[in-house]
């Protein structure tokens, strides 16, 4: 009996842990990183943010490999508390994110146009008035789901939306069956 209870408990703990999602970023990045400052503000006051850690979300515009590493140009999208990007209803400027060559290269096919990303990166300066961040951690996401409510029923034909030749002049099934 004790063995059966232990197996059931172990299975329940495994099932609960399988449902848990992994966080978007390391916890120390989430605790120390700045989330609520847009790249537009950083570009206006670069000296104030030099070397600071930021948690950024974005939609990739372009990815290229250069001598310094992989350079990602992205449109800024706000992030939620755990680092996931929100929907792209609010976009606030652009930024460059650099993955150092010493860490390897990011594949431009994987990190391609219109992919959602979140990253933890240190602000290193401006390049042509665009903020540049050195990536400490990056994660790619599927496009967030945006809920759209279903359309209202069509007047005067309510569900189940079928047609009868006399429908405009009288109620449809079940009131005048079998016509």
C-alpha positions as CSV (number, residue, x, y, z in Angstrom):
1,X,0.0,0.0,0.0
2,X,2.8,2.4,0.9
3,X,4.6,1.6,-2.4
4,X,1.4,2.3,-4.4
5,X,0.9,5.7,-2.6
6,X,4.6,6.6,-3.2
7,X,4.2,5.8,-6.9
8,X,1.0,7.9,-7.2
9,X,2.7,10.8,-5.3
10,X,5.7,10.6,-7.5
11,X,3.6,10.6,-10.6
12,X,1.5,13.6,-9.4
13,X,4.7,15.6,-8.7
14,X,6.1,14.7,-12.1
15,X,2.8,15.8,-13.8
16,X,2.7,19.1,-11.9
17,X,6.4,19.9,-12.7
18,X,5.8,19.0,-16.4
19,X,3.1,21.7,-16.5
20,X,5.4,24.4,-15.2
21,X,6.8,26.7,-17.9
22,X,10.4,27.8,-17.8
23,X,11.0,31.5,-17.3
24,X,11.9,33.7,-20.2
25,X,15.1,35.0,-18.6
26,X,17.5,34.1,-15.8
27,X,16.1,35.4,-12.5
28,X,19.2,37.6,-11.8
29,X,18.7,39.4,-15.1
30,X,15.0,39.9,-14.4
31,X,15.7,41.4,-11.0
32,X,18.5,43.7,-12.1
33,X,17.4,44.6,-15.6
34,X,15.5,47.8,-16.6
35,X,12.3,47.0,-18.4
36,X,10.3,50.2,-18.5
37,X,12.7,52.5,-20.5
38,X,12.3,52.5,-24.2
39,X,15.3,52.8,-26.7
40,X,14.0,56.2,-27.7
41,X,14.7,57.5,-24.1
42,X,18.1,55.7,-24.1
43,X,19.1,57.3,-27.4
44,X,18.2,60.8,-26.0
45,X,20.3,60.2,-22.7
46,X,23.1,57.8,-23.6
47,X,25.4,58.8,-20.8
48,X,22.8,58.1,-18.2
49,X,22.4,54.4,-19.2
50,X,26.0,53.4,-20.2
51,X,26.7,49.8,-19.1
52,X,23.2,49.2,-17.6
53,X,21.4,45.9,-18.1
54,X,18.1,46.1,-20.0
55,X,15.4,43.5,-20.6
56,X,14.1,44.2,-24.1
57,X,11.4,42.7,-26.3
58,X,11.2,43.1,-30.0
59,X,10.4,42.1,-33.6
60,X,13.4,41.3,-35.7
61,X,13.8,43.5,-38.8
62,X,17.2,42.3,-40.0
63,X,19.9,39.9,-38.9
64,X,23.5,40.0,-40.2
65,X,26.8,38.5,-39.3
66,X,29.8,40.8,-39.1
67,X,33.3,40.9,-37.6
68,X,31.9,41.8,-34.1
69,X,29.4,39.0,-34.1
70,X,25.7,38.6,-35.0
71,X,23.9,42.0,-35.3
72,X,20.1,42.0,-34.9
73,X,18.1,45.1,-35.8
74,X,14.8,45.0,-34.0
75,X,11.7,47.1,-33.4
76,X,11.1,47.6,-29.6
77,X,8.1,45.9,-28.1
78,X,7.3,46.2,-24.3
79,X,7.9,43.1,-22.2
80,X,5.8,41.7,-19.3
81,X,7.2,40.9,-15.8
82,X,8.8,37.6,-16.8
83,X,10.5,39.0,-19.9
84,X,8.1,37.8,-22.6
85,X,7.2,40.4,-25.3
86,X,3.7,41.7,-25.4
87,X,1.7,42.1,-28.6
88,X,3.0,44.5,-31.1
89,X,0.3,47.1,-30.5
90,X,2.8,49.5,-28.9
91,X,6.2,49.9,-30.7
92,X,8.6,52.4,-29.4
93,X,11.7,52.8,-31.6
94,X,14.5,50.6,-32.8
95,X,17.6,49.1,-31.4
96,X,20.6,47.0,-32.4
97,X,21.5,43.9,-30.4
98,X,25.0,42.3,-30.8
99,X,25.8,38.7,-30.0
100,X,29.6,38.6,-29.6
101,X,31.6,36.4,-32.0
102,X,33.4,34.8,-29.0
103,X,30.0,33.2,-28.0
104,X,29.5,31.8,-31.5
105,X,27.1,33.0,-34.2
106,X,23.4,33.1,-34.3
107,X,21.8,31.7,-37.4
108,X,20.2,34.5,-39.4
109,X,17.6,31.9,-40.7
110,X,16.5,31.1,-37.2
111,X,16.6,34.8,-36.0
112,X,15.0,36.1,-39.2
113,X,12.6,38.8,-40.1
114,X,9.3,39.2,-38.1
115,X,10.4,36.8,-35.3
116,X,9.6,37.9,-31.7
117,X,12.5,38.0,-29.3
118,X,13.3,38.9,-25.7
119,X,16.8,39.6,-24.6
120,X,18.9,40.7,-21.7
121,X,21.6,43.1,-22.8
122,X,24.0,45.7,-21.7
123,X,23.8,49.2,-23.3
124,X,27.2,49.9,-25.0
125,X,26.5,53.1,-26.9
126,X,24.9,54.6,-30.0
127,X,25.5,53.7,-33.6
128,X,23.9,56.3,-36.0
129,X,21.5,57.5,-33.2
130,X,20.4,53.9,-32.6
131,X,21.0,52.2,-29.2
132,X,23.3,49.2,-29.2
133,X,23.0,46.4,-26.6
134,X,25.5,43.5,-26.1
135,X,23.4,40.4,-25.6
136,X,23.8,38.4,-22.4
137,X,20.8,36.2,-23.0
138,X,18.3,35.9,-25.9
139,X,15.2,33.9,-26.5
140,X,13.0,33.6,-29.6
141,X,9.2,33.3,-29.3
142,X,6.3,32.3,-31.5
143,X,4.0,35.2,-32.5
144,X,1.7,36.1,-29.5
145,X,-1.9,35.2,-29.8
146,X,-4.2,38.2,-30.0
147,X,-7.8,37.4,-29.1
148,X,-10.5,38.6,-31.5
149,X,-14.1,38.1,-30.5
150,X,-16.4,36.2,-32.8
151,X,-18.7,38.3,-35.0
152,X,-22.3,38.9,-33.9
153,X,-25.0,36.7,-35.4
154,X,-26.4,37.8,-38.7
155,X,-29.8,39.6,-38.4
156,X,-32.4,38.2,-39.1
157,X,-30.8,34.8,-39.5
158,X,-29.5,33.6,-36.2
159,X,-27.7,30.3,-35.6
160,X,-27.5,27.8,-37.3
161,X,-27.2,30.2,-40.3
162,X,-29.1,28.2,-42.9
163,X,-31.2,29.5,-45.8
164,X,-34.8,28.8,-46.7
165,X,-36.5,30.5,-49.6
166,X,-39.2,32.1,-47.3
167,X,-36.8,33.2,-44.5
168,X,-37.2,36.9,-45.1
169,X,-41.0,36.6,-44.8
170,X,-41.4,34.2,-41.9
171,X,-39.3,32.5,-39.2
172,X,-37.2,29.6,-40.2
173,X,-37.0,26.1,-38.7
174,X,-38.3,24.8,-36.3
175,X,-41.4,27.0,-36.5
176,X,-42.6,26.2,-40.0
177,X,-41.3,22.6,-40.5
178,X,-41.0,21.0,-43.1
179,X,-40.9,24.0,-45.5
